Each structure stands twice: as structure tokens, then as C-alpha cells.
Amino acid sequence: MGPNQGCPFGVHFKSEGGQDCGGLRRDALSNISKELMSEVLPLLVPTSNNLTTSGTNPDWYQVNPDVNESFNFEKLFMFGQFLGWSLNNIGGMSLDLPSYFWKRVCNPKYTITLEDLESIDSIRHGLLQ
């Protein structure tokens, strides 16, 4: 069984040595995660707590609610594929996503609570109190 068998992609870093037995792939996924949580791609955006560096979890990102172009839907689909593959094979990607995201992944019928709102937007949560 080869090192890339069952893997949707292989990794080779130009001008760097290394055999992809998992380490190069994890490094590539780490780089992909950093780009997903940057302004390079419009898929993930900082939560309000992240933007204001307030409340709990000030480093979280969320799926961009304003994604509405079909080519970005394709990117979201690919993101889901990468996320699913990584969770199944290497334990996940290095993404700072809110707990409600994972609750919805595990249970699509999960209803977001006020505590979930507080974890991403403590200012709006405070206005509701």
C-alpha cells in the first residue's frame, strides 16, 4: 500500500526534500487552514469577538454568511470535502471554528443557542440580556 493510497491529493514542496508519508500532507493542510482563515479566500470570516478582540474565543472564524457566488459555493463544497477527509484520516485541520459549527456538523438539527451567540458575538449577546 503506497503512502498516498486513499488520499485525494499528494504533496511535493518545490525545492524541498521529503517523502509524503503524511507529514508533508499535514503541513500542506496547515497552510491551507491558515489561508482559509485569512483575507485570501472569502469562505471564512472572523467572528465579531475576533474583530473586537472581546468576549470569549476572540480567535474564532465562521463560515462567511455573505458567500453567494456559485464559484464560492464550489469552494465551500471543496472545503467540506477537505474537512471531511482530514477528520476521517488525520484528525482534522487546524481551524479555529466555533463550537456550534461542530455541533451542527454532528447534528444538522442542532439549534443555535444564546450561549453559541455569546461565543461569537458577546456584544450582541449582551444587548439581548
C-alpha positions, 0 to 999 in steps of 0.5 A: 500500500503506497503512502498516498493510497486513499488520499485525494491529493499528494504533496511535493514542496518545490525545492524541498526534500521529503517523502509524503508519508503524511507529514508533508500532507499535514503541513500542506493542510496547515497552510491551507487552514491558515489561508482559509482563515485569512483575507485570501479566500472569502469562505471564512470570516472572523467572528465579531469577538475576533474583530473586537478582540472581546468576549470569549474565543476572540480567535474564532472564524465562521463560515462567511454568511455573505458567500453567494457566488456559485464559484464560492459555493464550489469552494465551500463544497471543496472545503467540506470535502477537505474537512471531511477527509482530514477528520476521517484520516488525520484528525482534522485541520487546524481551524479555529471554528466555533463550537456550534459549527461542530455541533451542527456538523454532528447534528444538522438539527442542532439549534443555535443557542444564546450561549453559541451567540455569546461565543461569537458575538458577546456584544450582541449577546449582551444587548439581548440580556 
